[in-house]
């Protein structure tokens, strides 16, 4: 009976630790769900300025792998971490940015996301 209980607990742990998460582009990837992996910020700037600052920050820190001007999303790789950025315009001079970072294996990296958000804010000055 204890062998069955151990296998059952291991199975529940495996199922609870794997799954899928949604990126800022709208795609789903395999990884650990329900972890904090993104930062949201609002700025009193047009979305075009925020998008250009985000693009320059990603190019400075790593390799820009994808740029979608229509949906205003950016994808990048920095030190084996995947970064997704999405810029939304709320009003003509108020914009919102989402910075999402994941380590290899699908674990969230909110520290890198907040660092990139800070660098984007400094580029807007």
PyMOL commands that set and color helices and strands:
alter all, ss='L'
color gray80, all
select helices_A, chain A and resi 2-17+47-61+110-123
alter helices_A, ss='H'
color red, helices_A
select strands_A, chain A and resi 19-22+28-31+38-43+63-68+73-78+81-91+94-102
alter strands_A, ss='S'
color yellow, strands_A
deselect
rebuild
show_as cartoon
